[in-house]
Amino acid sequence: MPNVEISQLKVFLAAAEEKNFSSAAKRLHLSQSAVSQNIQALEKAYGVELFHRRGRSVELSEEGESILPTAREVINAARLLEDSLQNVHNEVGGDLIIGCSTSAGKYLMPTLLSSFQRKYSAVRPHVKVMGRDTVYERLLNETIPIGVASKRLDHRDLECVPLFEDRVILIVPAKHPWAAYGRALPSDLIDQPMITREETSGTCEVVMEGLKAFDTSMDMLNVTMELGNAEAIEMAVELGVGIAFISEMVAARGLALGRVKRVELEGLDLQRTVYMARNINRPFTRAQSLFWEYAQSQYKHLNTEVWQSLVDFAAPVNLC
């Protein structure tokens, strides 16, 4: 019987988790034909059908389901072996894969990872930006070792720790009547053209929860535009399309440049915690363990120095 190669198992695992050969190919930086060939080689060598092909998508067969846990164990063992070999020379290296929700992936992680990499230059960080529900889904199926999202999921297999405190603020165009005074009442929102994210987004959930105290629901607002991207919303506000609730991280540069203005709503203080999470059943490599500890140690700095770096373009990031 032929020997199963680690590279083939990695392809099998990616295809099983993505349920699509094309998506697996993108994840592994391979061609789709290479993914198909690897799967076919495994199936032919052992006389089994690992996947049921259903058009563009694939689904694990009963045989594929049966070997999936073992494949994960082998890949994790190979990862730990590589880590141990690097540690022979006291070098911390290897890939550091982190799944992040949108705002954290774009604004928070680059600063945190750049300072971490200055300490451990052989580590290769890979930030995968995805929806927060996908972050937890991939943590639970052990596709990613570490996730960062703006919501805590209580699950027996997950450990979640606070990483960053973010505010959701109201921004208006620079020439808006509210801009000069900088204050308004929650009841004033009803007559304003509003730009929003989709209702399932973290920002929208925080806003809806906060407005409940003022007997205001989303369907009472004059929503003139819905955009699925926070940067697009900030740009639309700059252009005078309407006003919007947005993460303070996303709005930071527009505020610093005077392109949008912050308006405080009396009695409404919207905050959310960004969490870092891991699956306790998946062993960490040394690089993953060190980053987990390092990120927690930077909690206070992330809420001061990192914010300062977003609003003061000349200020160096000075994490410990």
C-alpha positions as CSV (number, residue, x, y, z in Angstrom):
1,M,0.0,0.0,0.0
2,P,1.3,3.5,-0.8
3,N,2.1,5.9,2.0
4,V,-0.2,8.9,2.6
5,E,1.7,12.2,2.3
6,I,1.1,15.1,4.7
7,S,0.6,17.4,1.7
8,Q,-2.3,15.1,0.5
9,L,-3.9,15.2,3.9
10,K,-3.7,19.0,4.0
11,V,-5.5,19.1,0.7
12,F,-8.1,16.6,1.9
13,L,-8.6,18.7,5.1
14,A,-9.0,22.0,3.3
15,A,-11.5,20.5,0.8
16,A,-13.5,18.9,3.6
17,E,-13.7,22.2,5.5
18,E,-14.3,24.5,2.5
19,K,-16.8,22.0,0.9
20,N,-15.5,23.4,-2.4
21,F,-12.3,22.4,-4.4
22,S,-11.9,26.0,-5.7
23,S,-12.0,27.5,-2.2
24,A,-9.6,24.9,-0.9
25,A,-7.2,25.7,-3.8
26,K,-7.3,29.4,-2.9
27,R,-6.7,28.7,0.7
28,L,-3.7,26.4,-0.1
29,H,-2.4,28.6,-2.9
30,L,-2.8,25.8,-5.4
31,S,-4.6,25.4,-8.7
32,Q,-8.0,23.7,-8.6
33,S,-6.7,20.9,-10.7
34,A,-3.9,20.2,-8.2
35,V,-6.5,19.9,-5.5
36,S,-8.6,17.5,-7.6
37,Q,-5.6,15.5,-8.5
38,N,-4.5,15.1,-4.9
39,I,-8.0,13.9,-3.8
40,Q,-8.3,11.6,-6.8
41,A,-4.8,10.1,-6.0
42,L,-5.9,9.3,-2.5
43,E,-9.2,7.8,-3.6
44,K,-7.6,5.7,-6.3
45,A,-4.8,4.5,-4.0
46,Y,-7.2,3.2,-1.3
47,G,-10.2,2.4,-3.4
48,V,-12.5,4.7,-1.6
49,E,-14.7,7.7,-2.5
50,L,-13.9,10.5,-0.1
51,F,-16.3,13.1,-1.5
52,H,-19.6,13.2,-3.2
53,R,-19.3,15.8,-6.1
54,R,-22.4,18.0,-6.3
55,G,-21.8,20.5,-9.1
56,R,-19.3,23.2,-7.8
57,S,-19.7,22.0,-4.2
58,V,-18.5,18.7,-2.6
59,E,-19.7,16.8,0.4
60,L,-17.8,14.3,2.5
61,S,-18.8,10.7,2.0
62,E,-19.2,8.3,4.9
63,E,-15.6,7.1,4.4
64,G,-14.4,10.8,4.2
65,E,-16.2,11.6,7.5
66,S,-14.7,8.6,9.2
67,I,-11.1,9.7,8.5
68,L,-11.6,13.4,9.1
69,P,-10.7,13.4,12.8
70,T,-7.6,11.3,12.2
71,A,-6.5,13.6,9.4
72,R,-6.8,16.6,11.7
73,E,-4.8,14.8,14.4
74,V,-2.0,14.0,11.9
75,I,-1.8,17.5,10.6
76,N,-1.7,18.9,14.1
77,A,1.0,16.4,15.0
78,A,3.0,17.4,12.0
79,R,2.6,21.1,12.9
80,L,3.9,20.4,16.4
81,L,6.8,18.4,15.1
82,E,7.9,21.3,12.8
83,D,7.6,23.5,15.9
84,S,9.8,21.2,18.0
85,L,12.4,21.1,15.2
86,Q,12.6,24.8,15.1
87,N,12.9,24.9,18.9
88,V,16.0,22.8,18.8
89,H,17.8,26.0,17.8
90,N,15.7,28.1,20.2
91,E,14.0,29.8,17.2
92,V,10.3,30.6,17.3
93,G,8.9,30.4,13.8
94,G,6.2,29.0,11.5
95,D,2.9,30.2,10.3
96,L,0.6,32.1,12.7
97,I,-3.0,32.0,11.2
98,I,-5.6,34.3,12.8
99,G,-9.2,34.5,11.7
100,C,-10.6,38.1,12.3
101,S,-13.9,39.9,11.9
102,T,-13.6,42.8,9.5
103,S,-12.7,45.9,11.6
104,A,-10.3,44.0,13.9
105,G,-8.6,42.4,10.9
106,K,-8.1,45.7,9.1
107,Y,-7.3,48.1,12.0
108,L,-6.3,46.2,15.1
109,M,-4.3,43.2,14.0
110,P,-1.7,44.9,11.7
111,T,-0.5,47.0,14.6
112,L,-0.4,44.1,17.1
113,L,1.2,41.7,14.7
114,S,3.9,44.1,13.5
115,S,5.1,44.6,17.1
116,F,4.9,40.9,17.8
117,Q,6.9,40.1,14.7
118,R,9.7,42.5,15.7
119,K,10.2,40.2,18.7
120,Y,9.9,37.0,16.7
121,S,11.0,37.7,13.1
122,A,10.8,34.1,11.9
123,V,7.0,33.9,12.6
124,R,4.8,34.4,9.4
125,P,1.4,35.9,10.4
126,H,-1.6,35.3,8.1
127,V,-4.7,37.3,8.9
128,K,-7.9,35.8,7.4
129,V,-10.7,38.4,7.4
130,M,-14.2,36.8,7.7
131,G,-17.5,37.3,9.3
132,R,-17.6,36.9,13.1
133,D,-19.9,33.8,12.9
134,T,-17.4,32.2,10.5
135,V,-14.6,33.0,12.9
136,Y,-16.3,30.9,15.6
137,E,-17.3,28.2,13.1
138,R,-13.7,27.7,12.0
139,L,-12.5,27.7,15.6
140,L,-14.9,24.9,16.5
141,N,-13.9,22.8,13.5
142,E,-10.3,23.6,14.2
143,T,-9.6,25.2,10.8
144,I,-7.9,28.2,12.6
145,P,-6.0,28.2,15.9
146,I,-6.9,31.8,17.0
147,G,-9.9,34.0,16.2
148,V,-10.7,37.7,16.9
149,A,-14.3,38.9,16.8
150,S,-16.6,41.6,18.3
151,K,-18.8,39.1,20.1
152,R,-18.2,36.5,22.8
153,L,-19.4,33.0,22.1
154,D,-19.9,30.8,25.2
155,H,-19.0,27.3,24.3
156,R,-17.4,24.5,26.4
157,D,-14.6,24.1,23.7
158,L,-13.7,27.7,23.5
159,E,-11.7,30.1,25.6
160,C,-12.4,33.8,25.0
161,V,-10.5,36.7,26.5
162,P,-11.1,40.5,26.0
163,L,-8.6,42.1,23.7
164,F,-9.9,45.6,22.8
165,E,-12.6,48.0,23.8
166,D,-14.2,49.7,20.8
167,R,-16.9,52.4,20.7
168,V,-19.6,52.7,18.2
169,I,-20.1,56.4,17.4
170,L,-22.4,58.5,15.3
171,I,-20.7,60.4,12.5
172,V,-22.1,63.1,10.2
173,P,-20.8,65.0,7.2
174,A,-18.5,67.9,8.0
175,K,-21.1,70.5,6.9
176,H,-24.0,68.8,8.6
177,P,-26.1,71.1,11.0
178,W,-25.1,68.9,14.0
179,A,-21.4,69.1,13.2
180,A,-20.7,72.5,14.9
181,Y,-22.5,71.7,18.1
182,G,-21.5,68.0,18.3
183,R,-24.6,66.9,20.2
184,A,-28.1,65.7,19.5
185,L,-31.0,63.7,21.1
186,P,-31.7,60.1,20.1
187,S,-35.2,61.1,19.1
188,D,-33.6,63.5,16.5
189,L,-32.3,60.4,14.5
190,I,-35.7,59.6,13.1
191,D,-35.8,62.4,10.5
192,Q,-32.2,62.0,9.4
193,P,-31.1,60.0,6.3
194,M,-29.3,57.0,7.8
195,I,-26.6,54.7,6.3
196,T,-26.4,51.3,8.0
197,R,-24.7,48.0,7.9
198,E,-26.7,44.8,7.5
199,E,-28.8,43.9,10.6
200,T,-26.6,40.9,11.4
201,S,-23.4,42.9,11.7
202,G,-21.9,43.6,15.1
203,T,-22.2,47.3,14.7
204,C,-25.9,47.2,13.8
205,E,-26.7,44.9,16.8
206,V,-25.0,47.2,19.2
207,V,-26.9,50.2,17.8
208,M,-30.3,48.4,17.9
209,E,-29.7,47.3,21.5
210,G,-28.7,50.8,22.6
211,L,-31.7,52.5,20.9
212,K,-34.2,50.1,22.7
213,A,-33.8,52.3,25.8
214,F,-35.2,55.2,23.8
215,D,-38.1,53.2,22.4
216,T,-36.5,53.4,18.9
217,S,-36.2,50.5,16.5
218,M,-34.3,50.2,13.2
219,D,-37.5,50.3,11.2
220,M,-38.3,53.7,12.7
221,L,-35.2,55.2,11.2
222,N,-35.0,56.7,7.7
223,V,-32.5,54.2,6.2
224,T,-31.6,55.5,2.8
225,M,-28.7,53.2,2.1
226,E,-27.4,49.9,3.4
227,L,-23.7,49.0,2.8
228,G,-21.9,45.8,3.7
229,N,-18.6,47.6,4.3
230,A,-17.7,50.0,7.1
231,E,-15.2,51.9,5.0
232,A,-17.8,52.4,2.3
233,I,-20.2,53.8,5.0
234,E,-17.6,56.3,6.2
235,M,-16.9,57.4,2.6
236,A,-20.7,57.8,2.0
237,V,-20.9,60.0,5.1
238,E,-18.0,62.1,3.8
239,L,-19.8,62.6,0.6
240,G,-22.9,63.9,2.4
241,V,-25.2,60.9,1.6
242,G,-26.3,60.6,5.2
243,I,-25.3,60.0,8.8
244,A,-24.1,56.7,10.3
245,F,-23.2,54.7,13.3
246,I,-19.7,53.2,12.9
247,S,-16.8,51.7,14.8
248,E,-14.5,54.5,16.2
249,M,-11.5,52.6,14.8
250,V,-13.0,52.9,11.2
251,A,-13.9,56.5,11.7
252,A,-10.5,57.6,13.2
253,R,-8.8,58.8,10.1
254,G,-11.8,60.7,8.7
255,L,-12.3,62.4,12.1
256,A,-8.6,63.3,12.3
257,L,-8.7,64.8,8.8
258,G,-11.9,66.7,9.5
259,R,-13.8,64.9,6.7
260,V,-16.5,63.7,9.1
261,K,-17.6,64.9,12.6
262,R,-18.6,63.0,15.7
263,V,-21.9,63.7,17.3
264,E,-22.7,62.6,20.9
265,L,-26.2,61.4,21.5
266,E,-27.5,62.3,24.9
267,G,-27.7,59.3,27.2
268,L,-26.4,56.9,24.5
269,D,-23.0,55.4,25.0
270,L,-22.4,52.4,22.6
271,Q,-19.4,50.2,23.4
272,R,-18.4,46.7,22.4
273,T,-15.6,44.4,23.4
274,V,-13.4,42.7,20.8
275,Y,-12.5,39.2,22.0
276,M,-9.7,36.8,21.1
277,A,-10.6,33.1,21.2
278,R,-9.1,29.7,20.9
279,N,-10.3,26.1,20.8
280,I,-8.9,24.4,24.0
281,N,-8.8,21.0,22.2
282,R,-6.3,22.2,19.6
283,P,-2.7,22.2,20.9
284,F,-0.8,25.4,20.3
285,T,2.5,25.7,18.6
286,R,5.1,27.8,20.4
287,A,4.5,30.7,18.1
288,Q,0.7,30.5,18.7
289,S,1.2,30.2,22.5
290,L,3.5,33.2,22.6
291,F,1.2,35.4,20.5
292,W,-1.8,34.4,22.7
293,E,0.2,35.5,25.8
294,Y,1.6,38.6,24.1
295,A,-1.8,39.8,22.8
296,Q,-3.3,39.6,26.3
297,S,-0.3,41.5,27.8
298,Q,-1.0,44.4,25.4
299,Y,-4.6,44.9,26.5
300,K,-4.0,48.3,28.1
301,H,-1.6,49.4,25.4
302,L,-4.1,48.5,22.6
303,N,-6.6,50.8,24.2
304,T,-4.3,53.8,24.3
305,E,-1.2,53.6,22.0
306,V,-3.0,51.8,19.1
307,W,-5.9,54.3,19.1
308,Q,-3.4,57.1,19.1
309,S,-1.7,55.6,16.1
310,L,-5.0,55.7,14.2
311,V,-5.6,59.4,14.8
312,D,-2.0,60.8,14.9
313,F,-0.4,59.8,11.6
314,A,3.1,60.8,12.8
315,A,3.0,59.0,16.1
316,P,5.0,55.7,16.3
317,V,3.3,52.6,17.6
318,N,5.0,51.8,20.9
319,L,3.7,48.5,22.1
320,C,5.9,46.7,24.7
